[in-house]
Protein backbone atom coordinates (compact mmCIF):
# COMPACT_ATOMS: atom_id res chain seq x y z
CA UNK A 1 0.00 0.00 0.00
CA UNK A 2 1.33 3.43 -0.94
CA UNK A 3 0.01 6.34 1.13
CA UNK A 4 0.29 10.10 1.04
CA UNK A 5 -1.67 12.81 2.88
CA UNK A 6 -4.70 12.62 0.57
CA UNK A 7 -5.06 9.04 -0.65
CA UNK A 8 -3.70 5.50 -0.69
CA UNK A 9 -3.07 3.16 -3.61
CA UNK A 10 -2.63 -0.61 -3.64
CA UNK A 11 0.39 -1.64 -5.77
CA UNK A 12 1.07 -5.32 -6.55
CA UNK A 13 4.22 -6.88 -8.04
CA UNK A 14 3.42 -10.31 -9.49
CA UNK A 15 5.20 -13.22 -11.06
CA UNK A 16 4.05 -14.89 -14.25
CA UNK A 17 0.28 -15.22 -14.47
CA UNK A 18 -1.70 -17.69 -16.52
CA UNK A 19 -1.08 -21.06 -14.93
CA UNK A 20 -4.00 -22.13 -12.79
CA UNK A 21 -3.80 -24.21 -9.59
CA UNK A 22 -0.19 -23.41 -8.78
CA UNK A 23 1.41 -25.22 -5.86
CA UNK A 24 3.04 -22.20 -4.22
CA UNK A 25 1.87 -18.88 -5.61
CA UNK A 26 -1.83 -18.05 -5.49
CA UNK A 27 -3.38 -15.47 -7.81
CA UNK A 28 -6.22 -14.45 -5.49
CA UNK A 29 -4.14 -11.57 -4.07
CA UNK A 30 -4.77 -9.52 -7.23
CA UNK A 31 -8.11 -8.19 -6.04
CA UNK A 32 -8.75 -4.44 -5.85
CA UNK A 33 -5.33 -3.29 -7.03
CA UNK A 34 -4.80 0.21 -8.37
CA UNK A 35 -1.57 -0.78 -10.16
CA UNK A 36 -0.22 -4.23 -11.07
CA UNK A 37 3.31 -4.94 -12.34
CA UNK A 38 3.40 -8.37 -14.00
CA UNK A 39 6.19 -10.52 -15.40
CA UNK A 40 5.25 -11.50 -18.94
CA UNK A 41 8.02 -13.85 -20.06
CA UNK A 42 5.56 -16.67 -20.81
CA UNK A 43 2.43 -14.58 -21.23
CA UNK A 44 1.94 -15.61 -24.86
CA UNK A 45 2.01 -19.36 -24.17
CA UNK A 46 -0.68 -21.84 -23.32
CA UNK A 47 0.40 -23.67 -20.17
CA UNK A 48 -0.09 -27.41 -19.98
CA UNK A 49 -1.92 -28.96 -17.01
CA UNK A 50 0.05 -29.22 -13.75
CA UNK A 51 -0.06 -33.07 -13.54
CA UNK A 52 1.51 -33.28 -17.01
CA UNK A 53 4.27 -30.85 -16.00
CA UNK A 54 4.99 -32.78 -12.78
CA UNK A 55 5.20 -36.05 -14.73
CA UNK A 56 7.64 -34.53 -17.25
CA UNK A 57 9.78 -33.20 -14.38
CA UNK A 58 9.78 -36.60 -12.65
CA UNK A 59 10.72 -38.39 -15.89
CA UNK A 60 13.63 -36.01 -16.55
CA UNK A 61 15.04 -36.61 -13.05
CA UNK A 62 14.71 -40.39 -13.28
CA UNK A 63 16.33 -40.52 -16.74
CA UNK A 64 19.18 -38.30 -15.58
CA UNK A 65 19.92 -40.54 -12.59
CA UNK A 66 19.72 -43.69 -14.78
CA UNK A 67 22.32 -42.13 -17.10
CA UNK A 68 24.60 -41.29 -14.15
CA UNK A 69 23.94 -37.59 -14.52
CA UNK A 70 23.29 -34.81 -12.05
CA UNK A 71 20.19 -32.71 -11.60
CA UNK A 72 20.50 -28.98 -10.92
CA UNK A 73 17.31 -27.23 -9.92
CA UNK A 74 17.51 -23.42 -10.01
CA UNK A 75 15.62 -21.55 -7.36
CA UNK A 76 12.71 -19.71 -8.93
CA UNK A 77 9.26 -20.14 -7.46
CA UNK A 78 7.09 -22.19 -9.79
CA UNK A 79 9.53 -21.81 -12.69
CA UNK A 80 11.79 -24.82 -12.23
C-alpha positions, 0 to 999 in steps of 0.5 A: 500500500502506498500512502500520502496525505490525501489518498492511498493506492494498492500496488502489486508486483506479481510473477508470471500469471496464466497457470491455474492451480499453482502449488506455491503462488496463489493469484487471489491476491490480485483483487482491488489493485490500483496498479499491477506490475506483471512478469510476462516472459511466458504470457503468450504461451498456453500452459499445460496442465500441472499433472503433465508438468509434474510427470515430465519433471519426474521423468527427466530426473529419473532418466538423468539418474539412470544415465549417471547424470546430475540434476541442478534445480535453479531456485525460482518459485514455480519456474523450475 
